[in-house]
């Protein structure tokens, strides 16, 4: 019986496992989404949600300036930061957790992350998942519009030197000879009868 033995072993020592999950949770807070195996994603979600709850519980105190906080409120913030640092050793991830993520999840009681199943990993056929933080409810409405606009812009040809570089790579030898003639037509000049020379 495995009573009171929560968590997964993942064929690692306890120190290796703790470092692994600390790094995964830090990467999740920093990048807001990570791609990993199903087993690691489920265990990382458990730790990440507990850590976010520590930050969310002191969210009302975090809105105040540090000099305006009472001694008890300052002690609550210090305790919450220390509890978060037990899981996440990365200082930048903890700062982002308390500065950005805690206010975002202030009105949400749990369910801060979601796991999306992906295809199997090519090397060993391990089932993969995408673990991501839930988007901000207020900012989720404009995002589809911006992705539609970005999709429209992808269809437009690139301008400037990048377009010329792409055109030069895709054209063959005959295309290079015809290129100065088309440029001359665009400029309103007549193309020369002789061989077209490159700009090099």
N, C-alpha and C positions, 0 to 999 in steps of 0.2 A: 504494500500500500504506500502511496506517495502523499500521505496526509501532511499538510503544512510544509510542502516543498514546492512553492510557487516558482515559476520561472523556467527557463530552458537552459540546458548545459552547453549545447552546440559543440561538444567535444573540445572544450577549452578549459583551462584552469580558471579559478575564480578571478584572479588578477587580470588575466587576459580578457575575460568576459566583461569585467567592469570597465576596462579601458575601451573595449570595442563599443559598448553601449554608450559610454560617455562621449566618444567621438561621433557616433551616429546621431545622438540627440543634439550635440553642438552643431553638426552639419545641417540638421533639420531646422534649427532655429536660425542659422545664418542664411541658408539658401531657400528655406521654406518648402523645399521638396527634395526627397532623396529617392534613389532607385536601389533597392536591395532585395534580398530573398524574403519569402513570405514569413518564415520563422523569425528572422531578425526584425522585420517590419512590425510584427505583432508585439514583440517584446519591447521594441523601441517606443512604440505608441504608448504602452503602459507607463514607461518611465517619463516620457515627454509630457503626457497629460497630467501626471502628478506634479511635475515641475512647473508647468504653466499654472496650475491651481495655486501653488505657493505664491507666484507673482500676482495672480488675479486677486487673491484675498487682501493684498495690501494696496490694491489699485487706488482706493480712495485716499490713502495716505500719500501715495506717489504724486498725486496732483498738486499737493501743497509744496511750497518751497522748503528746502531742508531747514532753514532758520525759523520757519513758522511751525514746525512740528514739535509736539510735546515730547517729553522724555519717553513716555510709553509708546508713542507712535514711531519714534526713531528706533526703539528697541524692536518693535514688530518688523520694521523694514530690514534691520540688520539680521534678525533671525531668519526671515524669508530668504534673503540673499545667501546666507550661509547654508540653508537647507537646499537651495537650488545649486550651490557650488558643490554639494556632496555628489550630485549626479553629473553636472556639467562643469568640467574643469576649465573650459575656455572662457576667459574673461570677456572677450568681445561678444560671445553668444549670450552670456548672462546679462550684459548691459543691454543688448537688443531685446532680450526677454522682458526686462523690467521697463525699458523705455518705450518700446513699440508694441510688443505682443500683448502685454498685460492690459493696456488701455483698449486694444482691439477686441479682446475677449472679455471685457468687463461685464457685459450683459449675458454672457453664455456660461451655463453651469455644466461643464463637461462637454465632450464631443468636439475637442479642438482640432482633431486630426481626422484624416480619412485615408483608407487604403484602397488603391485601385489595382486590380490584378492585371499583370502584363503577361506577355508570352514567356516561354521558357528560355533560359540562358543557353546560347549555342554550345558552349564547351561541355557542360555536364548535365544539361536539361533540368537545372534547378528552376523551380517556379519562382518568378520574379514579381515584385510589387512596387508600386509607386506610393510612398508615404508622403503626404503633404499636409500642411496646415490649412485649415479652412479659410477661405478668403473673407475679407472684411465685408459684412453685409451691406454697408453703405456704399462701398466702392465696387460691388459686384455688378451693379446695373450698367455703368458706363463701359466696362471692360469688353462686352461683346461688340459694341460699336467700334471701339478702337481696333479690335482684331479684324473686323470686316474691312476697315480702312487700310490696315496693314496688308491684308490680302489683296486689295485692289492695287496697292502700290507695288506689290511684288510682280504684278503683270506688266507694269510700265517698264519701258526700257531704261537702263541706267544712262546717266548723262556724264559728259566730261571724259576725262582720261580713262576711267574704268570702262566706259562703253567702247572706246577705241581699242583698249587692250583685249576686251572680250571679242570684238569683231576681228581683230588681228589673229587671235588664236583659232577662231572657228573657220576662217577662210583658208583656202589652199593657196598654191602658187598663182593660179589664175586670178584668184580674188585679190591678191596683193597688187597685181598689175592693173586691175580694174578700179581699185580704190581711189587713186588720184583723179581718174576721170570722173567718178561720181562726185568727189569733192569739188572739182572744177565746175561741174554742172550746178551744184548747189550754190556756188559763189556767183553764178551768172556768166562765167567765162566759157569760151569754147575750148574743148580739150585739144591738146597738141597732137599732131599726126604721128610724131615719133614714139619711141618707147617711153613708157612711164617710169620715172625714176622714183625710188623710195626716198623718204625724208632723211634717211640715215646718212 
